[in-house]
C-alpha cells in the first residue's frame, strides 16, 4: 500500500514538472517568434524613415 502511494506521488510530481517545462517552452518560443518579428518591423520602419 505504501509503495502504491509513493508511486502515485512520484507520478504526480513528474506530471507537474512535465507540464511546467512544456508551458515554459511554449512561452519562450512564442516570445522569441513575436520578438523577432517585432524587431524586424521596427528595423524596417527605422530604415524607411
WOLINUR-V973702 format. One record per backbone hydrogen bond with DSSP energy under -0.5 kcal/mol. CO is the residue of the C=O (numbers start at 1). NH is the residue of the N-H. Records with the same first field share a line. If there is no record, write none. Layout:
# WOLINUR-V973702
CO = NH + NH
This chain:
# WOLINUR-V973702
1 = 5
2 = 6
3 = 7
4 = 8
5 = 9
6 = 10
7 = 11
8 = 12
9 = 13
10 = 14
11 = 15
12 = 16
13 = 17
14 = 18
15 = 19
16 = 20
17 = 21
18 = 22
19 = 23
20 = 24
21 = 25
22 = 26
23 = 27
24 = 28
25 = 29
26 = 30
27 = 31
28 = 32
29 = 33
30 = 34
31 = 35
32 = 36
33 = 37
34 = 38
35 = 39
36 = 40
37 = 41
38 = 42
39 = 43
40 = 44
41 = 45
42 = 46
43 = 47
44 = 48
45 = 49
